[in-house]
């Protein structure tokens, strides 16, 4: 966002001057105060999930008009409809869970370490659920503002796990479906 003093935050480096570090802490605290959470009720909103797969339909053909040719791939994504499908395992349900976004403008999968701003913000203003929730006002929204504008979205959808997390900018909720899983009991040898 233009002319945003929080966008200038530098959390590393510095002169070692106490006032410099104090200014950074104050700016960071302001950044955390801007982050807002909103409920996104799902069957797995408080389950312990593990990411197991991402399918993105993407483009099967790219036209290079200036060069006078196109490149096409025959991709087999099974029954994928061309959207974004992300699959997790639910420890509590002993099942898979699929989130299918038919339409979206951006997504990212990153480890939970890359989301420290969200975890720190939730210490002051708790998330409505452990695993599935919506969020706005964070740095990715500032960095990729056009993704939110294009989708006419205020919040992004978040699936948080203890390791790999999913964030999607979409104008409508995904389809969420439980999938049967094979439970393999540990042997007692």
Buried (B, 14 or more C-beta within 10 A) or exposed (E): EEEEEBEEBEEEEEEEEEEEEEBBEEBBEEBBEBBBBBEBEBBBBEBBBBBEEEBBEEEEEEEEEEEEEEEEEEEEEEEBEBBBBBBBBBEEBEBBBBBBBBEBBBBBBEEBEEBEBBEBBBEEEEBBBBBBBBBBBBBBBBEBEEBBEBBEBEBBBBBBBEEBBBBBBBBEEBEBBEEEBEEEEEEEE
